[in-house]
Amino acid sequence: MASGSHPGRPGFLTFRLDLASALLSERANAIYRERWSLDVRALRVLRLVCAEAGITPKAVSQRALIEKTLLSKTLAELESRGLIARDTHADDRRSIALSGTPEGVEIARASARVGEALEVELAAALSANERKTLDRLLEKLSDSLLDGAA
């Protein structure tokens, strides 16, 4: 059995990261769905769009790590609720530019505040040094994997 694993739970790093991510997302989804009827993915997309007016769907897909079909459905949901708007991109008339509506910007900001508070609450199991170490290690792993993919 791998170090730090529990009986019945594989000790592979990928499994443990998936498990932690799924549990964290489940908790956040419960709160976000109750307040805004949106899930973590939709709010991630909304925050990206609201943070950078004129962002393209391709850029959102890359930054949010969401494949195109799922992103298309998420954008359609956000647009139908009046949270984002689509327009022709100013630099490339063949491309779409996305922007947040006033209501979308308000929800993006409010959900970011809730997300920050939730993250603090969820990280309470870690000391400040453990949290810094975890952040540093996750960044190092991500950078290494992204460099390897490039």
C-alpha positions as CSV (number, residue, x, y, z in Angstrom):
1,M,0.0,0.0,0.0
2,A,1.3,3.4,-0.9
3,S,2.4,5.8,1.8
4,G,-0.4,7.8,3.3
5,S,-3.1,5.8,1.7
6,H,-6.1,4.2,3.5
7,P,-7.3,0.7,3.1
8,G,-9.6,0.5,0.1
9,R,-8.3,3.8,-1.4
10,P,-5.5,3.6,-4.0
11,G,-2.5,5.7,-3.1
12,F,-1.8,7.0,-6.6
13,L,-1.3,10.7,-6.7
14,T,-3.7,11.2,-9.6
15,F,-6.5,9.4,-7.7
16,R,-5.9,11.5,-4.5
17,L,-5.9,14.7,-6.5
18,D,-9.1,13.6,-8.3
19,L,-10.7,12.7,-5.1
20,A,-9.8,16.0,-3.4
21,S,-11.0,17.9,-6.4
22,A,-14.3,16.0,-6.7
23,L,-15.0,16.5,-3.0
24,L,-14.1,20.2,-3.1
25,S,-16.2,20.8,-6.3
26,E,-19.2,18.9,-4.8
27,R,-19.1,21.2,-1.7
28,A,-18.8,24.3,-3.8
29,N,-21.5,23.2,-6.3
30,A,-24.0,22.8,-3.5
31,I,-23.4,26.4,-2.4
32,Y,-23.2,27.8,-5.9
33,R,-26.3,26.0,-7.2
34,E,-28.3,27.2,-4.1
35,R,-27.3,30.8,-4.6
36,W,-27.1,31.2,-8.3
37,S,-28.3,27.9,-9.9
38,L,-24.8,27.6,-11.5
39,D,-22.1,25.1,-11.0
40,V,-18.3,25.5,-10.5
41,R,-17.6,25.1,-14.2
42,A,-20.2,27.7,-15.3
43,L,-18.9,30.2,-12.7
44,R,-15.3,29.6,-13.7
45,V,-16.3,30.5,-17.3
46,L,-18.4,33.5,-16.2
47,R,-15.5,34.8,-14.1
48,L,-13.1,34.5,-17.0
49,V,-15.5,36.2,-19.4
50,C,-16.2,39.0,-17.0
51,A,-12.5,39.5,-16.2
52,E,-11.6,40.0,-19.8
53,A,-14.2,41.6,-22.0
54,G,-13.8,40.5,-25.6
55,I,-12.2,37.1,-24.7
56,T,-12.7,34.4,-27.3
57,P,-14.3,31.0,-26.6
58,K,-11.0,29.4,-27.6
59,A,-9.2,31.4,-24.9
60,V,-11.8,30.5,-22.4
61,S,-11.6,26.8,-23.3
62,Q,-7.8,26.9,-22.8
63,R,-7.8,28.8,-19.6
64,A,-10.7,27.0,-18.0
65,L,-9.5,23.6,-19.3
66,I,-12.9,22.8,-20.7
67,E,-13.4,21.0,-24.0
68,K,-15.2,22.9,-26.8
69,T,-18.5,21.0,-26.7
70,L,-19.0,21.4,-22.9
71,L,-17.9,25.0,-23.2
72,S,-20.4,25.6,-25.9
73,K,-23.2,24.3,-23.7
74,T,-22.0,26.4,-20.7
75,L,-21.8,29.6,-22.8
76,A,-25.3,29.0,-24.2
77,E,-26.6,28.6,-20.6
78,L,-24.9,31.8,-19.4
79,E,-26.1,33.7,-22.5
80,S,-29.7,32.4,-22.1
81,R,-29.7,33.6,-18.5
82,G,-28.5,37.1,-19.6
83,L,-25.1,36.8,-17.8
84,I,-22.9,37.0,-20.9
85,A,-23.2,38.5,-24.4
86,R,-21.6,37.4,-27.7
87,D,-20.4,39.9,-30.3
88,T,-18.2,39.9,-33.3
89,H,-14.5,40.2,-32.3
90,A,-13.2,43.7,-33.2
91,D,-9.8,42.3,-34.4
92,D,-11.1,39.3,-36.3
93,R,-14.6,39.5,-37.7
94,R,-14.7,35.7,-38.0
95,S,-14.2,35.2,-34.3
96,I,-16.6,35.7,-31.4
97,A,-16.0,38.1,-28.5
98,L,-17.6,37.4,-25.1
99,S,-18.3,39.9,-22.4
100,G,-20.2,39.9,-19.1
101,T,-23.5,41.7,-18.7
102,P,-23.9,43.9,-15.6
103,E,-25.8,41.0,-13.9
104,G,-23.1,38.5,-15.0
105,V,-20.3,40.8,-13.6
106,E,-22.2,41.1,-10.3
107,I,-22.6,37.3,-10.0
108,A,-19.0,36.8,-11.0
109,R,-17.8,39.1,-8.2
110,A,-20.1,37.7,-5.6
111,S,-19.3,34.1,-6.4
112,A,-15.5,34.9,-6.3
113,R,-16.0,36.3,-2.8
114,V,-17.9,33.2,-1.8
115,G,-15.3,31.0,-3.5
116,E,-12.5,32.7,-1.6
117,A,-14.3,32.2,1.7
118,L,-15.0,28.6,0.9
119,E,-11.4,28.0,0.0
120,V,-10.3,29.4,3.4
121,E,-12.8,27.2,5.2
122,L,-11.8,24.1,3.2
123,A,-8.1,24.8,3.8
124,A,-8.6,25.1,7.5
125,A,-7.3,21.6,7.9
126,L,-3.9,22.8,6.8
127,S,-1.5,25.1,8.6
128,A,-0.4,28.3,6.9
129,N,2.9,26.7,6.0
130,E,1.2,23.5,4.7
131,R,-1.1,25.7,2.5
132,K,1.9,27.6,1.1
133,T,3.7,24.3,0.5
134,L,0.7,22.8,-1.2
135,D,0.2,25.8,-3.4
136,R,3.9,25.8,-4.4
137,L,3.9,22.0,-5.1
138,L,0.7,22.2,-7.2
139,E,2.2,25.1,-9.2
140,K,5.4,23.1,-9.7
141,L,3.5,20.0,-10.8
142,S,1.3,22.1,-13.2
143,D,4.3,24.0,-14.6
144,S,6.2,20.7,-15.2
145,L,3.2,19.0,-16.9
146,L,2.5,22.1,-19.0
147,D,6.1,22.4,-20.1
148,G,6.1,18.7,-21.0
149,A,3.0,19.1,-23.1
150,A,4.5,22.1,-25.0
